[in-house]
Amino acid sequence: MKNIIKGLCSLLAITVLFTACDPLEDIVPEIGDRPTADDVTFDFEYDAQNPNIVHFSNTSEGFILQWDLGNGASAEGQTATGIYPLAGEYTVTLKAFTKAGSAENSTTITIDQTDPS
């Protein structure tokens, strides 16, 4: 009889331990949904003094922001400035890293005139 009571008490204790709480709930943080290209946004404007210089600003979430300026240069951070001495179209890409993953988005800018200065 003693062994049966001990066995039932052990079984009850184990059941309480496994149903009392979700141990992973306290350890694993909620990271949210993985970002998509639509979540990565930025603005740009041509420099008032020289339209061959373009200023870019991030408008999206992210703790690491990497820019590919489309002219062989890259940058990191909330803002970036690209210099484009030759006329043409350039594809600028921003890659944003969030706690749920990373995504990137691109846009094409047009430089109307060649200006080597």
C-alpha positions as CSV (number, residue, x, y, z in Angstrom):
1,M,0.0,0.0,0.0
2,K,2.9,2.4,0.8
3,N,4.4,1.8,-2.6
4,I,1.1,2.6,-4.3
5,I,0.8,5.9,-2.4
6,K,4.4,6.8,-3.2
7,G,3.8,6.0,-6.9
8,L,0.6,8.1,-7.0
9,C,2.4,11.0,-5.2
10,S,5.3,10.9,-7.7
11,L,2.9,10.7,-10.6
12,L,1.0,13.7,-9.3
13,A,4.2,15.7,-8.7
14,I,5.3,15.0,-12.3
15,T,1.9,16.0,-13.7
16,V,1.9,19.3,-11.8
17,L,5.5,20.1,-13.0
18,F,4.6,19.6,-16.6
19,T,1.3,21.3,-16.6
20,A,2.0,24.2,-14.2
21,C,3.9,26.3,-16.8
22,D,5.5,26.3,-20.2
23,P,9.2,26.6,-19.5
24,L,10.0,27.8,-23.0
25,E,7.5,30.6,-22.7
26,D,9.8,32.3,-20.1
27,I,13.0,31.7,-22.1
28,V,12.1,32.2,-25.8
29,P,11.2,35.9,-26.6
30,E,8.4,36.7,-29.1
31,I,10.2,37.7,-32.3
32,G,7.3,38.6,-34.5
33,D,6.9,38.0,-38.2
34,R,9.9,38.0,-40.6
35,P,10.1,41.2,-42.6
36,T,9.3,41.4,-46.3
37,A,10.5,43.7,-49.0
38,D,7.4,45.9,-48.4
39,D,8.6,46.4,-44.8
40,V,11.9,47.9,-46.0
41,T,11.4,51.5,-47.1
42,F,13.5,54.6,-47.6
43,D,13.3,58.1,-49.0
44,F,15.8,59.9,-51.2
45,E,16.4,63.5,-52.4
46,Y,18.8,65.0,-54.8
47,D,21.2,67.5,-53.3
48,A,20.2,71.1,-53.8
49,Q,23.7,72.2,-54.9
50,N,24.6,69.1,-57.0
51,P,21.9,66.8,-58.5
52,N,24.6,64.1,-58.9
53,I,24.7,63.7,-55.1
54,V,21.7,61.8,-53.6
55,H,20.8,61.6,-49.9
56,F,19.0,58.5,-48.7
57,S,17.1,58.0,-45.4
58,N,15.7,54.8,-43.9
59,T,12.0,54.9,-43.0
60,S,11.7,51.3,-41.7
61,E,12.5,49.2,-38.7
62,G,15.9,47.6,-38.3
63,F,18.8,47.5,-36.0
64,I,21.4,47.0,-38.8
65,L,20.8,48.8,-42.1
66,Q,23.1,48.1,-45.1
67,W,23.0,50.2,-48.2
68,D,24.2,49.2,-51.7
69,L,24.3,52.6,-53.5
70,G,24.4,51.1,-57.0
71,N,27.6,52.9,-57.9
72,G,30.1,50.4,-56.4
73,A,29.8,52.1,-52.9
74,S,28.1,50.9,-49.8
75,A,27.2,52.3,-46.4
76,E,25.7,51.3,-43.1
77,G,23.3,53.3,-40.9
78,Q,20.1,55.2,-40.9
79,T,21.3,57.5,-43.7
80,A,23.6,57.3,-46.7
81,T,24.9,59.7,-49.4
82,G,25.6,58.5,-52.9
83,I,27.8,60.3,-55.4
84,Y,27.0,59.6,-59.1
85,P,29.4,61.5,-61.5
86,L,28.0,59.8,-64.6
87,A,24.6,60.1,-66.1
88,G,22.4,57.0,-66.0
89,E,20.2,54.8,-63.9
90,Y,21.4,53.3,-60.6
91,T,19.7,50.7,-58.5
92,V,19.9,51.5,-54.8
93,T,19.2,48.7,-52.3
94,L,18.6,48.8,-48.6
95,K,18.8,45.6,-46.5
96,A,17.3,45.8,-43.0
97,F,18.0,43.3,-40.2
98,T,15.4,43.0,-37.5
99,K,15.1,40.5,-34.6
100,A,12.8,38.3,-36.8
101,G,15.1,38.2,-39.9
102,S,16.2,40.4,-42.8
103,A,14.7,41.7,-46.0
104,E,15.7,44.2,-48.7
105,N,14.1,46.5,-51.1
106,S,15.5,48.5,-54.1
107,T,14.6,51.5,-56.1
108,T,16.1,53.0,-59.3
109,I,17.4,56.6,-59.3
110,T,18.2,58.6,-62.5
111,I,21.1,60.9,-62.9
112,D,20.4,63.2,-65.8
113,Q,23.9,64.7,-66.5
114,T,27.5,63.7,-66.2
115,D,29.3,65.9,-63.7
116,P,32.8,64.7,-62.8
117,S,33.3,67.4,-60.3
